[in-house]
Amino acid sequence: MRGTMRNYLLKQQKNSYKANLHCHTTWSDGQLSASEIKEAYKANGYQIVAFTDHRMYSWHRELDDENFLALAAMEVDINDKFRVPGDFSQVKTWHMNVYDRTPWVRAINKENSKGFDEYREFTKALLPVQDYKNMDEINRYINVMNENGFLVCYNHPYWSLQDVTEYSKLKGIWGMEIYNYGCEHDGLYGYHPQAYDEMLRAGILCKCVATDDNHNSYPFGHPLCDSFGGCIRINADELSYNAVMEALISGNFYSVINHTEGGSFGSHAGPEINEVYIEDGTLFIKTSPVKKIYVMTQGRNCLKSVAGNEETITCAAFTLKGNEGYIRISIMDETGLRADSNVYCIKEKDYAGGD
């Protein structure tokens, strides 16, 4: 018997929050303070920033207000040996962001906000062992961080000089960067849809995120400014730490590329994936006006709906056949900006003819 229940894959909430999950400040190699980051990102429509300074855990809760939320996080690295002494350009590396699900349980956070020195000392116990080729040790670290209440995100595979033979061995990660705006500036290698599919096909059913990875070496408005290019849109009931973390864990968000080469900085919002659900074996997708709606699958087949010349579309419906394995959605607007959904695993009950 065909099902009649509407199965929401991405459900529209009363609030949608714009977030940058990869950001560096003067506490590592960024050029702006955390408060300057807050001011700039709020001015560009963001409500959430995860402060992911290198090897430096922090929770800038002093920045929180009714319209802004700081997530506790850091970026860690595990580097291979240098081929040429002093030349990092050919060194393979694992970079991972870790996001604290419950920062208030840490002893350092139970009192008033701490400063740089206190957080630097606290961070030492959270850093990984530097053993690049030891996947057992790397996955042990990921597991330890998971057990201690962190979400682990694998960062910028292309910049890291890694390929599927390496990242397909990761275990326990929550997400990966499908887009990194800083890497797009570095070498036009910021967009990683193939890496995401390779991980999914290897059984790593993680989320995907678009980020800035901003260091702000160039001023706002400069062609090489690395802010406001990649974000996620989080559908949550409210702007609270628990609600945002719940949405991140459940996958009630999608990734957006906000900037294309030659565009004006900070002026583009990127396309929107408003709603995704399955009903009676049909996949329904609702978006902002776009030129293309594509549904990638576990194989090479794609479901697609494309607008004609001088036209846009805002919805698409596709009959599921049962051989999709998994699906993920990618849309593109008239300016070439994209948005990508997380992966969704299709079960027998979801397609036409399923029980």
Residue, then its C-alpha position, 0 to 999 in steps of 0.5 A: m500500500r502506498g504511503t500518504m504521510r508527508n515525510y519532511l526532509l527539510k522543514q521550514q521553521k518560523n525562523s531561518y538563521k544565517a551562519n558562518l561556521h568557519c572563522h578566524t580572529t586575532w586569537s590565531d591568524g585572523q586580522l579582526s577581533a571577535s567583536e569586530i567579526k560580530e559587527a561586520y557579520k551582523a551588518n551583512g545579515y548573519q545571526i550566528v558565527a562559530f569562532t574556530d581559531h587554530r588550536m584555540y578553543s573559545w566561547h565568546r558568549e560575551l558577544d551574544d545578544e537577542n540577534f547574535l549567537a557565538l558558537a564555541a569551537m576551534e579548528v585543529d590540524i594534523n600535519d604530514k611531514f614536510r617534504v621540503p624543510g620550511d615549505f608547507s605548500q606541499v604538506k598534506t594535512w587534516h583540518m577539522n572544526v570541532y563545535d561544542r554542543t554544550p559549552w556550559v558544562r566545561a569547567i572553564n565556562k562555568e564562571n565569567s568569560k575567560g581570556f586568551d591565556e585561560y583558553r589557551e591552557f584549557t585547549k591543550a587537552l583537546l588537541p590531537v596527536q600529530d600522527y598524520k598517517n595513523m588513521d586509527e589515531i585520527n578516528r580515535y580522536i574524532n571518537v573522543m571529541n564526539e564522546n565529549g560533546f563535540l561535532v566534528c567537521y572535515n575541512h577543505p579536502y582540496w586545499s589539504l591535498q587529500d583525495v578519496t583514498e584518505y577521506s573515505k577512511l574517516k569515521g564519526i564525523w558530523g559534516m564536511e565542507i562542501y564549500n570554503y570561500g577562503c579556498e576559492h580565493d586561494g586557488l579556485y578550489g573551494y567547491h567540493p561536491q565530488a568529495y562529498d559524493e565520494m564520502l557518501r558513496a563510501g558510507i560516510l553519511c555526514k552533513c555538508v556546510a558552506t563556510d567562509d574560513n575568513h582571516n580578513s587579510y584584505p579589507f571589506g569590499h576588496p576582491l580578495c576579501d574572504s568574508f560573506g561568501g559561504c554560509i548555511r541557513i539554519n531552520a530553528d525555532e529560536l536563536s538559542y544555543n540548544a535550538v541551533m545545535e538541535a538543528l545542526i545535529s538533525g540536519n535542518f539546514y542547507s548550504v549557500i554560496n553567496h558570491t560569484e566572481g565579479g559580483s558585488f560583495g555582501s549584496h547577494a543572498g544566494p538561492e534558498i531551499n525553502e522546503v523538501y518533502i516526500e509524499d506518495g512516492t514523490l519528492f517535492i522541492k520548493t525554492s526561491p526563483v532559480k534556473k536549475i533544480y538538480v537531485m543527485t543520487q548515489g549513482r550517476n543518474c540525476l533528477k532535474s528541472v531547468a527553467g527556459n530562457e528568461e524564466t525561473i522556477t520555484c518548485a519541482a516534483f520528481t517520482l522516486k523509483g527506489n534505486e536512488g540510494y541517497i539524494r541530495i539537492s543542488i540549485m542554481d540561480e540566474t547569477g550562478l549562485r548555488a545552494d546545496s542540501n544535506v544528504y537524505c537516505i531514501k527508504e522503501k516506504d518513500y517511493a511509489g509502490g513502497d509499503 
